[in-house]
Amino acid sequence: MKFAGIAAAFASLVLSLSLFSCAAADDDTGSLCITMPGSPSTRSISSTGAVTEEEIMTYSVYIRNSDNVDVEKYTNVPSGTTLTVDQLKAGTYNVAIRGVTIGDDEVEYYGLTQAEVKGNTDNTASITLEPYVGGCSILFYDSLGLNGDKRINARATCKNGDSYTILEDRRPNELELLEAGFLYQNEGMYFFEPGFTYTLDVSVYMYGDDSAPYTVKKSAVATSGGIFFTVD
């Protein structure tokens, strides 16, 4: 893996970027070259948008097989560079890219495409990064018997490596009260990758009580609009 061609300034954010399969030494393996937004390369195509200093991005790149298992993963890839992934077996890969704001590590942009790698062949594909506006909602049903003396812990994990502590020692009365129970929700604070299943580990305990907490696991599939868990 290598980076090349760091841009001199972050004047704009290219919302689409290019992927191309570089020539390989034999027919069995190839190199996948991914040009990040901000590159002056003629392969960097599509629209641009104004970027303030606070919105400067680095990129996380995930090369996955047909089962969406990571084959290669790169983080903190600078804007305006070309990432070259060598010695990939010939075949089709799922390529996911996250645009991450420097300083707070929040995912602001996300894109997904398929790229075919062939030895001794120069193939092209494109990926569009869209603003990520998803959120997380958790509905805790009344059947849990939540009240002001209880506390809630909730942690979400996924096979893609994402792991978030969403609730820690949270009082039910700090959540939104609905007829069906208590609702937690936020927008964009955590990134849930569309198409992936996330597991939510929940524990509920009585404040000041040393007895074992009530625990439950729930799963949900993320969409481009976020994720919704129900806990009962």
N, C-alpha and C positions, 0 to 999 in steps of 0.2 A: 504494500500500500504506500502511496506517495501523494503529496499535495503539490500543486504547481500553480503559478500565476496569481499571486495574491493581489487583489485590486488595490489601487492607491487610495481610493476614497470610497465611502459608502454613500454615494449620491442618490441611489435609488434601489428599490427591491424588485428584482425580476420575479414575477409570480409564477413563471413557468421556467423549467430548466430542461436540459437535454441529457439523455443517456445514449451511449453508443458502445457497441462491442468492438474492442480493438483487435487487431490482428494478433494471432497466437502462433507459437512455434510449431504446433501440430493441430490435428483435427479434433482432438479430445478435450482440449482446454482453451479458454479464452480469457481476456481481460475486459472487465466492464468499467468503462470510464464515465463518470458522472460529473457534469459541469454545474457548479453551484450558482445560484443567483448572484448577480453583480459581476460576472465575468465578462470581459470584452470579446470573448470567443464568438465567432459567427454561429456556433451551435447553440448559444444562449438566445432563445427566441421568446417572443410573446411580450405581454404588456409590462409596464413598470408602474410603480407608485412611489410617492414621496415618503421618505423615511426620516424621522427625527433621530437625534443622537440616542435617545432612550430606547429606540426600537431596533437598534442594530442587532443582527441575528448571527448566531452560529447554527450549525445543522447537525442533526443526528440522522445517520443513514443506516437502514436495516436491509440486508440482502437475505431473503428467506426462500426456502424450498416450497414445493407445492402443498406441504402440510403446515405452512406458515411457521416453521421452525427456523430460527436464526442460523444462517450459514456464516455470515460476517456481520459485524456491527461496528460502527464508528461514531464517536461523539466529538463535539467541539470542532467540527469541520468548518474552517473559516469561509465567509462569503467571498465570492470571486475566485475560488480555487477549483481545480479539477481533481477529483478523487479517483484513483485507479486501483481497482480490485483485481489482483492477478490470480492466475491458476484456478479459475472457476471451471468446473466440469460443464461440458456443453449441455444446454437445456434451458428451460424457462424458469425465471425467478420472479418472485414478488419483491418489488423495491418500494419501501416506505421511507419517507423523509419528513422529519419534524423540524420546523423553524423555531428556534428557542431564543428568547430574549436574553441577552447577556446581562448578568447581574441578579436576575430573579428566577431563572431557569423555567419560566412559564412557556408552554408550547403555544405559540401564536398562529402558526401555519402548519398545515399537514397535507401531504400528497401521497398517492399510491398508484403504481402502475405495474405492468408486467414487462420484463425485458428478456429477450432471447439471446443467449450467448452461443456463438458458433466459432469454432477455431478457424483462423485464417479468413475471417469474414468481418466486414465493417458494417454492422447493423445500427439503425437508429430507432429511438423511441423517445417519447416526451412524457413529462410528468408535470402536472399543474398543482401548485401549492395554494390551497384555499384557506382563508382565515378560519381558525377553530373557535367556535362559539358554543360548544357543547357544555353540558353541566352534569351535576350528579344530584339525584333525588332519592331519598330513602323514606319509605312509609312504614312506621312502626305501628302495627295494629293494636287495638285495645286489649286483645287477648294476652298481650305480654304483661298486663297489670302494671303499667308504668305509673308512677306518681312522683311527687316532689322529693321523696326520700331515696329514690333510686338514681343510679348513674349508668350511663351508656358509653361503651367503647366500641368503635367500629373501624375495621381495617380492610381495605380492598387490595387484592393481589391478582396477578395475571401471569400466564406463561411467557408473555413477552418481556417480563422483567419489571413491569410497573408495580409499584407498591406504595400505598398512601394510607396514613393514619387520618381518617376523616373525622372521627369523633373520639375525644379523650375525656373521660370523667364528665360527660355532658349531662346536665339536668334535663329531664323531659320538658319542664316548663320553659326552657330556653328555645324549644322548637315550636313550630307552628301547630296549633291545635286544630284538628279537623274532626268531623263527626266520626270518622273511622279510626282515628288515633292521632299520632304525632308525626309531623312531616319535617324532614331536613332537606334543604335544597340550596344549591349554589350554582353559579354560572361561570364556567371557565377556570375555576380555581385549580381543578385537577384535570389532567388529560386522560381520557378514556378512548383507546384506539378503536375506531369503528370496525365491526366484524369480529372482535375478540370477546371471549367470555371472561368475565371478572368474578372472583369469589369474594364475598363479603363475610368476614368473621366478626360476629357480634357477641359481646358479653354484657349482661345486665346484672348489677349487684346492688345490694342495699347499703347505703352510705353508713359507715361505722360498723358494718357487720363483717366478721371474718369468715363467714361460711362461703362455700364455693358458689361462684356466680352462675347464672343461667347462660348457656352459650348456644349459639346456632350459626350455621353456615347457609348462605343464600347465594345464588348465582344469577347473573343477568348478562345479556349481550349488548355491547355498546353500539350505538348508531352515530351518524354524523351529528345528531341533535343531543347526544349525551347518553346517559344511562339511568335506569330506574330500578331500584331494588324494593322489594316488599319483604317485610320481616314480621313473622308471627310465631 
